[in-house]
Structure formats: structure tokens, C-alpha cells
């Protein structure tokens, strides 16, 4: 009777491991009141340092993720090398982000190049999301997506505003392109001549109420027109009204508005 040949067993396909959340240093630890005062002070300093170190590590990891997307989508015409697409509403405000649907132009990114880009590159914040609050608090782009930025904004509202939503805004830093500038300066400005005005040239131009960047951001209005949506100019008793090119006549603040 011929000997049986062992059949090769088929190995199951290796599954991709899910990312494990990294444990935070010092999470859940409290300073006991039974230890001496100098020991309590030392423990509080250690916990503060640990939280800052953990926040720094999360920022660096987000920058590395953004750097990988920039390298793998370099030259992409869909996201302009950003790796993801920032979405905007009808008023130009930032509404979120979504992954680039195009196929990556490169499959790998060098480990050393990614580390250098995450720490020393001038584009290290490109592809990340930040947030602003009407109270004046502003967080630079350091979050991977709008979801993480929303968590940080809600945490700020919980500490500063008692958990009430005060109308914060999000903004994303994308790759430098010429398209946003064209969208603002494209076409002729809408200008109207007012012939029934009885004001002097000085009184007419006094209607312009520009604001500083921080003051306008706090009030939620455009810094160029002060929320009026129009600019006023006069010459030889000819009074003209021009639609504000920054807010396009809405008078509202935009998180991505340029500076004049």
C-alpha cells in the first residue's frame, strides 16, 4: 500500500493589526494628601511634565502622519500634494476634511525624511487642523483631522466656558497653491456709484471701519470692512461703494481669510 503524502496546510491570510491606543503617562494618578508638602509639589510638577510630554508626542505623531501623506501624494492634482482634501461651506468656512480619493503617487516614504519633515520642515503643519474660539484662544494646526480638533475645542469650552458651546471655528493648513488667491481676485469688483449722497468726501470715507485681525476674529466679522460687507471711497465728490473682496459682501469672519 503506497505511503500517504502529507498535504500542505494552507495558512490563513495575515490580518492587519488594528492600531493600539498609546497609554498616557500619568493618566489616572492623583497626588495624595497624606504625603509631605514638598513631596506633593514634586509629584504635581512630575504629572504636569508628563502631560506636556504626552501632548508633545501626540503632536509629533500627527505631523509624521501628515508628512507621510505629503510624500505619498506628492504631485497629486486632486489634493495638490496635501494627502487629504479640506471641505468648505458656501460662506467659505472650514467644514472638515476627507481622504484624497486619488491613488498615491508613491508607495513608500523614507523614515528619516518623515522624521525630519515632522520636526524641522517649514511645512510641518501642512495637512493638520486647528481651531479658534471667540474668547481669543487659538490652537495652531496640530490635529490630524477635524474630529480630533473638535474634541480639543469641546475640552476648552468645558474648562473655560462651563461646557457651553460659544461658536468656535476650525481651519486647516493646506499646501500652498495659487487657487485660493485667484478665487478672491478673480473678476471685476462690484462697484456702485451713489449720486444722491449729501455727505462730504471725508464723511463718506469715514464709513469704513476696518478692524484688527484679533478684534475681528473675536467679534466674528470681516477685518477688512468691519462687518459691513462694503468699502467706501470718494474722489472729487464722486462717492462709490465696493463689495468687500475678502468676505464677498457677507461681512462674516472667515477662518481662511487672507491679510491685506
MOSUL-V935628 format. One record per residue. PHI is phi in whole degrees, -180 to 180 (* if undefined). OMEGA is omega in radians with two decimals (* if undefined). Layout:
<<PHI,OMEGA> <PHI,OMEGA>>
This chain:
<<*,-3.08> <-66,-3.13> <-72,-3.13> <-79,3.09> <-88,-3.12> <-66,3.12> <-81,-3.14> <-71,3.11> <-81,3.14> <-84,3.14> <-79,3.11> <-68,3.14> <-65,-3.14> <-70,3.13> <-90,3.12> <-74,-3.11> <-72,3.10> <-74,3.13> <-65,-3.13> <-91,3.13> <-62,-3.10> <-77,-3.12> <-69,3.13> <-81,-3.13> <-73,3.10> <81,-3.12> <-70,3.11> <84,3.13> <-84,3.11> <-128,3.14> <-83,-3.14> <-70,-3.13> <-87,-3.09> <-86,-3.13> <-87,3.13> <-61,-3.05> <-64,-3.11> <-65,3.10> <-70,3.10> <-64,3.12> <-63,3.12> <-64,3.14> <-68,3.11> <-66,3.10> <-62,3.14> <-65,3.13> <-68,3.10> <-65,3.11> <-63,3.13> <-66,3.13> <-66,3.10> <-67,3.10> <-65,3.12> <-67,3.10> <-65,3.12> <-64,3.13> <-64,3.13> <-66,3.11> <-66,-3.14> <-64,3.11> <-64,3.10> <-65,3.11> <-65,3.10> <-66,3.10> <-61,3.12> <-66,3.12> <-66,3.10> <-63,3.12> <-65,3.13> <-66,3.14> <-69,-3.10> <-75,3.12> <-113,3.13> <-65,-3.11> <83,3.14> <-71,-3.13> <-83,-3.13> <-80,-3.12> <-107,-3.14> <58,3.10> <78,-3.10> <-90,-3.12> <90,3.08> <-148,-3.07> <-114,3.07> <-88,-3.13> <-96,-3.12> <-131,3.08> <-83,-3.14> <-67,3.13> <-87,3.13> <88,-3.12> <-79,-3.12> <-74,-3.12> <-116,3.13> <153,-3.13> <-146,3.11> <-145,-3.13> <-64,3.12> <-68,-3.11> <-75,-3.09> <-75,3.11> <-73,-3.13> <-59,3.12> <-78,3.10> <-131,-3.10> <-97,-3.08> <-134,3.05> <-132,-3.11> <-61,-3.10> <-65,-3.13> <-69,3.12> <-63,3.13> <-66,3.13> <-64,3.12> <-67,3.14> <-67,-3.12> <-76,-3.06> <-114,-2.98> <-122,-3.09> <-74,3.05> <-66,3.11> <-100,-3.05> <-68,3.11> <-97,-3.14> <-67,-3.11> <96,-3.14> <-104,-3.05> <-122,3.04> <-125,-3.14> <-145,3.10> <-131,3.13> <-123,3.12> <-59,3.12> <-75,3.13> <109,3.12> <-73,-3.13> <-138,3.12> <-110,3.13> <-66,3.11> <-59,-3.14> <-144,-3.09> <-108,-3.05> <-67,3.14> <-149,-3.09> <-68,3.14> <-65,3.12> <-68,3.10> <-66,3.11> <-65,3.10> <-60,-3.14> <-66,3.11> <-66,3.11> <-65,3.09> <-66,3.08> <-65,3.13> <-65,3.12> <-68,-3.11> <-82,-2.99> <-94,-3.01> <-119,3.07> <68,3.12> <86,-3.14> <-86,3.09> <-81,-3.06> <-108,3.07> <89,3.08> <-76,-3.12> <-131,3.11> <-113,3.07> <-151,-3.14> <-119,3.11> <-100,-3.12> <-101,3.11> <-68,-3.12> <-69,3.07> <-135,-3.14> <-92,-3.07> <-69,3.14> <-60,3.14> <-66,3.13> <-67,-3.11> <-67,-3.11> <-91,-3.07> <-97,-3.05> <-74,3.07> <81,-3.13> <-83,3.10> <-71,-3.13> <-77,-3.09> <-124,-3.13> <-130,3.12> <-94,-3.14> <-104,-3.13> <-95,-3.10> <-99,-3.11> <-79,3.10> <-104,-3.13> <-80,2.99> <-81,-3.14> <-62,3.14> <-67,-3.14> <-67,3.14> <-66,-3.14> <-74,3.10> <-69,3.10> <-71,3.08> <-70,-3.12> <-129,3.11> <-69,-3.13> <-126,3.02> <-72,-3.09> <-59,-3.09> <-70,3.14> <-64,3.13> <-66,3.13> <-67,3.11> <-68,3.14> <-81,-3.13> <77,-3.13> <-123,3.12> <-73,-3.11> <-75,-3.06> <-75,-3.10> <-106,3.14> <71,3.12> <95,-3.12> <-83,3.13> <81,-3.10> <-146,3.07> <-118,-3.04> <-115,3.11> <-139,-3.11> <-142,3.10> <-155,3.14> <55,3.11> <65,3.04> <-103,-3.03> <-98,-3.13> <-125,3.08> <-121,-3.10> <-118,3.08> <-65,-3.10> <-61,-3.11> <-75,-3.10> <-82,-3.12> <-99,-3.13> <55,3.04> <91,-3.12> <-81,-3.10> <78,-3.07> <-94,3.12> <-77,3.06> <-119,-3.11> <-68,-3.12> <-106,-3.08> <-70,-3.12> <-80,3.09> <-101,3.13> <-85,*>>
